[in-house]
């Protein structure tokens, strides 16, 4: 089969943050030695889901499809579940027609047997898993073929839908024991579902708001990314802790940033922690990025959905989770101060009250001194007048 090299687009942080820049060099027909450079800007919101995007600090976002799997017993047997045999049976099905996904490696199929199988009901899952399909080169246009963004996006979405249809409801026979498999695309990996979720969220707020015009204009502006290694966003001198400055530089390629917050992610996604084992609690970070415009937010969400993060020189591909902030994190954080901040504010108020008390005491002393001097002056004047008389 004809293999096409994946296209890699490098995003640069410029005044037009929401654009990628493709630099094309061509020789002028007037002179063989003269070279001109043509700069084309393309919005990130139009980036096809089959292209790799290179960002800052040696990081890149590579396309992939993520499917959440669930396995149920399809017969009356109660024999124990063998994860290894179940995995091999599913891999064999994936690599055979009609799917023919021969490029799916063993490590991209993760299965996890659920505990207490003997206590589970017939309609409860006995195992869960995650399937990653990373090689999407067959969806890219061949040489000379039209590669418009909308065409590539439609091709990708149609192919993904066909994969879901072909895999959903299949039965795997493992030495006479049958298992039925269901699957779904997580909302965090489906941009259209994500977009629909925030549109419905703000439409509901509009219907329940007394000020309809003001509420109807609200749109999301903050993305939340979790499950990425802290060391990839760290300063060289402090490699174990994510740096807000480095994080700001990396995410600024998506658009102009209004606020950013980075914290340790002590509760990574269960599937990354339980099935893959690549991400360890305490070594990951959670990032909130608030953009200045909805367009920048929209472009960032479109690019971050259905992609994995990889660092140059590392074989690790991090399958992070991305969503939009519906809790108004930055607006709430301005109202809810931490305990140290509250203590510092109370200490400042106490110092102000103490200064006012001292200033008041000094004022009273000065007033008392002036009154005393006035009394002494009046008394002396009265004595002089009496003796004079």
DRENDRENPA-914882 format. One line per field, with one value per residue (C-alpha): residue number from 1; z, x, y negated. Coordinates in steps of 0.25 Angstrom, whole numbers, plus 5000, padded with zeros to 4 digits. Example, Ala and Ser with C-alpha at 12.3 -4.5 7.8 and 13.67 -1.06 7.14 Angstrom:
num: c(1; 2)
up: c(5031; 5029)
east: c(5049; 5055)
north: c(5018; 5004)
***
This chain:
num: c(1; 2; 3; 4; 5; 6; 7; 8; 9; 10; 11; 12; 13; 14; 15; 16; 17; 18; 19; 20; 21; 22; 23; 24; 25; 26; 27; 28; 29; 30; 31; 32; 33; 34; 35; 36; 37; 38; 39; 40; 41; 42; 43; 44; 45; 46; 47; 48; 49; 50; 51; 52; 53; 54; 55; 56; 57; 58; 59; 60; 61; 62; 63; 64; 65; 66; 67; 68; 69; 70; 71; 72; 73; 74; 75; 76; 77; 78; 79; 80; 81; 82; 83; 84; 85; 86; 87; 88; 89; 90; 91; 92; 93; 94; 95; 96; 97; 98; 99; 100; 101; 102; 103; 104; 105; 106; 107; 108; 109; 110; 111; 112; 113; 114; 115; 116; 117; 118; 119; 120; 121; 122; 123; 124; 125; 126; 127; 128; 129; 130; 131; 132; 133; 134; 135; 136; 137; 138; 139; 140; 141; 142; 143; 144; 145; 146; 147; 148; 149; 150; 151; 152; 153; 154; 155; 156; 157; 158; 159; 160; 161; 162; 163; 164; 165; 166; 167; 168; 169; 170; 171; 172; 173; 174; 175; 176; 177; 178; 179; 180; 181; 182; 183; 184; 185; 186; 187; 188; 189; 190; 191; 192; 193; 194; 195; 196; 197; 198; 199; 200; 201; 202; 203; 204; 205; 206; 207; 208; 209; 210; 211; 212; 213; 214; 215; 216; 217; 218; 219; 220; 221; 222; 223; 224; 225; 226; 227; 228; 229; 230; 231; 232; 233; 234; 235; 236; 237; 238; 239; 240; 241; 242; 243; 244; 245; 246; 247; 248; 249; 250; 251; 252; 253; 254; 255; 256; 257; 258; 259; 260; 261; 262; 263; 264; 265; 266; 267; 268; 269; 270; 271; 272; 273; 274; 275; 276; 277; 278; 279; 280; 281; 282; 283; 284; 285; 286; 287; 288; 289; 290; 291; 292; 293; 294; 295; 296; 297; 298; 299; 300; 301; 302; 303; 304; 305; 306; 307; 308; 309; 310; 311; 312; 313; 314; 315; 316; 317; 318; 319; 320; 321; 322; 323; 324; 325; 326; 327; 328; 329; 330; 331; 332; 333; 334; 335; 336; 337; 338; 339; 340; 341; 342; 343; 344; 345; 346; 347; 348; 349; 350; 351; 352; 353; 354; 355; 356; 357; 358; 359; 360; 361; 362; 363; 364; 365; 366; 367; 368; 369; 370; 371; 372; 373; 374; 375; 376; 377; 378; 379; 380; 381; 382; 383; 384; 385; 386; 387; 388; 389)
up: c(5000; 4996; 5009; 5010; 5020; 5031; 5029; 5041; 5043; 5052; 5060; 5063; 5074; 5067; 5068; 5061; 5071; 5066; 5053; 5048; 5038; 5026; 5020; 5005; 4998; 4983; 4973; 4965; 4950; 4947; 4954; 4958; 4970; 4976; 4986; 4992; 5004; 5004; 5017; 5018; 5030; 5033; 5046; 5056; 5055; 5041; 5044; 5039; 5050; 5042; 5043; 5054; 5060; 5065; 5077; 5086; 5095; 5086; 5088; 5077; 5076; 5068; 5063; 5068; 5071; 5085; 5088; 5102; 5102; 5111; 5111; 5116; 5117; 5105; 5110; 5124; 5127; 5139; 5135; 5139; 5130; 5123; 5120; 5111; 5102; 5101; 5097; 5086; 5081; 5079; 5073; 5063; 5059; 5058; 5048; 5039; 5029; 5029; 5038; 5034; 5045; 5043; 5049; 5063; 5073; 5085; 5094; 5089; 5093; 5108; 5116; 5131; 5137; 5148; 5162; 5168; 5155; 5163; 5170; 5157; 5150; 5136; 5130; 5137; 5130; 5134; 5127; 5122; 5112; 5103; 5089; 5082; 5067; 5063; 5049; 5041; 5029; 5020; 5022; 5016; 5002; 4992; 4983; 4974; 4981; 4986; 5001; 5006; 5021; 5020; 5011; 5020; 5032; 5026; 5022; 5036; 5043; 5033; 5035; 5050; 5050; 5041; 5051; 5063; 5055; 5051; 5066; 5074; 5078; 5073; 5080; 5083; 5086; 5095; 5096; 5096; 5105; 5098; 5102; 5095; 5094; 5093; 5091; 5091; 5087; 5100; 5100; 5102; 5089; 5080; 5077; 5072; 5084; 5093; 5085; 5086; 5101; 5103; 5094; 5102; 5115; 5111; 5105; 5118; 5126; 5116; 5118; 5133; 5134; 5136; 5127; 5115; 5106; 5115; 5117; 5103; 5099; 5109; 5102; 5108; 5108; 5117; 5114; 5124; 5121; 5131; 5131; 5124; 5131; 5139; 5134; 5120; 5125; 5135; 5136; 5134; 5148; 5154; 5146; 5155; 5156; 5144; 5142; 5139; 5130; 5121; 5121; 5117; 5105; 5100; 5100; 5095; 5081; 5082; 5084; 5093; 5108; 5119; 5131; 5133; 5145; 5147; 5158; 5161; 5157; 5169; 5163; 5148; 5140; 5145; 5131; 5130; 5144; 5144; 5130; 5124; 5136; 5128; 5137; 5152; 5161; 5166; 5154; 5145; 5145; 5142; 5134; 5133; 5121; 5119; 5105; 5102; 5091; 5088; 5074; 5081; 5091; 5079; 5071; 5083; 5086; 5072; 5072; 5086; 5084; 5078; 5079; 5087; 5093; 5090; 5093; 5084; 5088; 5096; 5091; 5102; 5096; 5106; 5104; 5112; 5115; 5111; 5114; 5115; 5129; 5133; 5147; 5144; 5151; 5150; 5153; 5165; 5170; 5170; 5180; 5188; 5195; 5201; 5216; 5215; 5206; 5216; 5228; 5220; 5217; 5232; 5237; 5227; 5233; 5247; 5244; 5238; 5250; 5259; 5251; 5253; 5268; 5269; 5260; 5269; 5282; 5276; 5272; 5286; 5293; 5284; 5286; 5301; 5301; 5293; 5303; 5315; 5309; 5306; 5321; 5326; 5317; 5322; 5336; 5335; 5328; 5339; 5350; 5343; 5341; 5356; 5362; 5352; 5357)
east: c(5000; 5005; 5010; 5009; 5019; 5011; 5010; 5016; 5012; 5020; 5012; 5019; 5016; 5014; 5004; 4994; 4994; 4983; 4990; 5000; 5010; 5015; 5027; 5029; 5041; 5041; 5051; 5048; 5046; 5054; 5067; 5072; 5079; 5067; 5059; 5046; 5038; 5023; 5016; 5002; 4994; 4984; 4975; 4977; 4962; 4963; 4975; 4971; 4970; 4981; 4992; 5003; 5005; 5019; 5018; 5029; 5040; 5041; 5026; 5017; 5003; 5001; 4987; 4980; 4967; 4963; 4952; 4947; 4944; 4935; 4934; 4921; 4919; 4911; 4907; 4904; 4918; 4925; 4939; 4950; 4954; 4968; 4972; 4984; 4975; 4964; 4975; 4980; 4967; 4963; 4976; 4974; 4961; 4966; 4977; 4968; 4958; 4949; 4957; 4971; 4978; 4991; 4999; 4992; 5003; 5001; 5004; 4992; 4982; 4980; 4971; 4968; 4960; 4950; 4950; 4940; 4935; 4927; 4919; 4916; 4902; 4900; 4898; 4911; 4924; 4935; 4946; 4949; 4960; 4965; 4969; 4978; 4979; 4991; 4995; 4985; 4994; 4984; 4975; 4984; 4983; 4993; 5002; 4994; 4981; 4973; 4976; 4966; 4963; 4948; 4950; 4961; 4952; 4940; 4949; 4954; 4940; 4934; 4945; 4944; 4929; 4931; 4941; 4931; 4920; 4929; 4934; 4922; 4915; 4925; 4926; 4939; 4940; 4951; 4952; 4937; 4935; 4928; 4929; 4922; 4929; 4923; 4931; 4930; 4938; 4940; 4935; 4948; 4953; 4941; 4941; 4927; 4921; 4930; 4925; 4911; 4913; 4917; 4906; 4895; 4901; 4901; 4887; 4882; 4888; 4881; 4868; 4869; 4875; 4867; 4876; 4875; 4883; 4894; 4895; 4893; 4906; 4914; 4924; 4935; 4949; 4957; 4962; 4967; 4978; 4982; 4991; 5003; 5017; 5021; 5036; 5031; 5027; 5038; 5050; 5063; 5068; 5055; 5052; 5041; 5032; 5024; 5027; 5016; 5025; 5029; 5014; 5010; 5020; 5016; 5001; 5003; 5004; 4989; 4985; 4986; 4985; 4978; 4980; 4988; 4989; 4998; 4996; 5001; 4990; 4989; 4977; 4980; 4970; 4967; 4970; 4984; 4987; 4981; 4983; 4995; 5004; 5012; 5007; 5010; 5002; 5010; 5018; 5007; 5001; 4987; 4987; 4976; 4978; 4968; 4969; 4965; 4956; 4946; 4953; 4966; 4959; 4952; 4964; 4972; 4961; 4960; 4975; 4976; 4964; 4968; 4983; 4994; 5006; 5020; 5034; 5046; 5055; 5045; 5037; 5026; 5013; 5004; 4989; 4985; 4970; 4965; 4952; 4946; 4944; 4930; 4933; 4938; 4952; 4958; 4946; 4944; 4958; 4958; 4946; 4951; 4965; 4974; 4976; 4990; 4984; 4973; 4983; 4991; 4979; 4975; 4989; 4989; 4976; 4981; 4993; 4985; 4976; 4988; 4994; 4980; 4980; 4994; 4991; 4978; 4986; 4996; 4985; 4979; 4992; 4995; 4981; 4983; 4996; 4990; 4978; 4988; 4996; 4984; 4979; 4993; 4993; 4979; 4983; 4996; 4988; 4978; 4988; 4995; 4982; 4979; 4992; 4992; 4978)
north: c(5000; 4986; 4980; 4965; 4957; 4950; 4935; 4927; 4913; 4904; 4894; 4881; 4871; 4858; 4846; 4855; 4866; 4873; 4876; 4886; 4881; 4889; 4884; 4888; 4884; 4883; 4877; 4865; 4867; 4855; 4860; 4873; 4868; 4859; 4866; 4861; 4866; 4866; 4867; 4873; 4873; 4883; 4883; 4894; 4897; 4902; 4911; 4925; 4936; 4945; 4935; 4933; 4920; 4916; 4906; 4900; 4906; 4919; 4923; 4928; 4932; 4945; 4949; 4962; 4969; 4973; 4983; 4987; 5002; 5010; 5025; 5033; 5048; 5053; 5067; 5074; 5078; 5073; 5077; 5067; 5057; 5058; 5043; 5048; 5057; 5046; 5036; 5046; 5049; 5034; 5031; 5042; 5037; 5023; 5027; 5035; 5031; 5023; 5013; 5018; 5009; 5016; 5004; 5005; 5009; 5018; 5006; 4998; 5008; 5007; 5016; 5017; 5028; 5022; 5028; 5037; 5044; 5054; 5043; 5036; 5037; 5042; 5028; 5023; 5021; 5031; 5023; 5010; 5005; 4994; 4995; 4985; 4984; 4975; 4978; 4970; 4968; 4976; 4964; 4954; 4950; 4956; 4948; 4940; 4942; 4930; 4928; 4918; 4917; 4920; 4932; 4938; 4935; 4942; 4954; 4955; 4954; 4964; 4974; 4973; 4975; 4987; 4993; 4991; 4998; 5010; 5012; 5009; 5021; 5031; 5045; 5051; 5066; 5070; 5085; 5086; 5074; 5063; 5048; 5036; 5023; 5009; 4996; 4981; 4969; 4961; 4947; 4941; 4947; 4943; 4928; 4928; 4934; 4924; 4912; 4917; 4918; 4904; 4899; 4906; 4901; 4887; 4888; 4894; 4883; 4873; 4879; 4878; 4864; 4852; 4844; 4852; 4843; 4842; 4857; 4861; 4855; 4863; 4873; 4882; 4877; 4886; 4900; 4910; 4920; 4931; 4943; 4937; 4939; 4927; 4929; 4925; 4912; 4909; 4900; 4907; 4903; 4909; 4921; 4927; 4915; 4909; 4895; 4885; 4877; 4889; 4893; 4879; 4880; 4893; 4890; 4876; 4883; 4885; 4871; 4859; 4863; 4855; 4864; 4877; 4887; 4899; 4909; 4923; 4934; 4943; 4950; 4954; 4961; 4975; 4982; 4975; 4980; 4993; 4999; 4992; 4989; 4978; 4967; 4967; 4958; 4947; 4945; 4939; 4926; 4920; 4907; 4896; 4887; 4875; 4868; 4854; 4858; 4869; 4871; 4874; 4884; 4890; 4893; 4898; 4908; 4913; 4916; 4922; 4931; 4945; 4944; 4949; 4941; 4945; 4938; 4939; 4950; 4957; 4970; 4967; 4962; 4956; 4957; 4945; 4941; 4928; 4921; 4907; 4900; 4899; 4896; 4882; 4885; 4872; 4864; 4873; 4872; 4857; 4858; 4870; 4867; 4878; 4879; 4872; 4861; 4859; 4859; 4849; 4840; 4841; 4837; 4825; 4821; 4822; 4814; 4803; 4803; 4802; 4790; 4783; 4786; 4780; 4768; 4766; 4767; 4757; 4748; 4748; 4746; 4734; 4729; 4730; 4723; 4712; 4711; 4711; 4700; 4692; 4693; 4689; 4677; 4673; 4675; 4667; 4656; 4656; 4655; 4643; 4636; 4638; 4633; 4621; 4617)
***
